[in-house]
Amino acid sequence: MKKILIVSSLNSFIERNETLLRRASFQLFSAATAAAAMELVLQGAVDLLLIDMHLADMAGEDFCALLRSNKTVKTPVMLLVCNDSEENIDRLKSSGADALIARPVKPLQLIKTVGQFLTVQLVRSRRVSFRVKVISKKDPVEFFCISHNISITGMMIETEFLLDVGSTIICQFTVPGSIQVETDGEVVRSARTMDGSHQYGICFTTLARPYRQEIDRYIAAIVRGERQLLPDI
């Protein structure tokens, strides 16, 4: 289970965001100061930090910069919550945070942003190939493609077809040795490969609980060495 540290001097900030993230089944911790948060990070107990701008001992952006400059520890993902003004956001782009989240924090945006970054981390360590049928909800397009990785929050697919970021698709695939899955997904990012193909980050939006459980079991079995990674199809 991924571990998230919420850093704020305000109990209301911690409680509100704990409530939102607990629904997504993350393991949650909190710290009221940058010093307390740094201690937990140095212990290697954190995958992602949700940082308030206003801390008791230093500004949130200064804490991000301090943590980013520390070469003795692997830096977790850092999400900095800031005021929603163009001037403020432009100033904080150099803070070292991986992403800025504007106040007031929208629940769906927060969960999707956290899921997106933690899925990226999962992808780097767990490469699993699936053959996926994709049905576009925007255009009358259906095609098969390869997913190079998967988690309970989404997958990365590779195809020659063009998809728009923000568009909704239907993903159909089979978890090896288990069940056939069908779920809606949103295209949340895109990139081009060296051979001209397109890679798309897909965030699952309607993945049913039984599907999540089977995907989680399959990935856990691979991590434990009980199952072998599939070769690229």
Secondary structure, DSSP 8 states (H G I E B T S, - for coil): --EEEEE-S-HHHHHHHHHHHHTTT-EEEEESSHHHHHHHHHTT--SEEEEESB-SSSBHHHHHHHHHH-TTS---EEEEEE-S-HHHHHHHTTS--SEEEESS--HHHHHHHHHHHHHHHHHHH----EEEEEEESSSS-EEEEEEEEE-SSEEEEEESS---TT-EEEEEEE-TTS-EEEEEEEEEEEEE-TTS-EEEEEEESS--HHHHHHHHHHHHHHHTTSS------
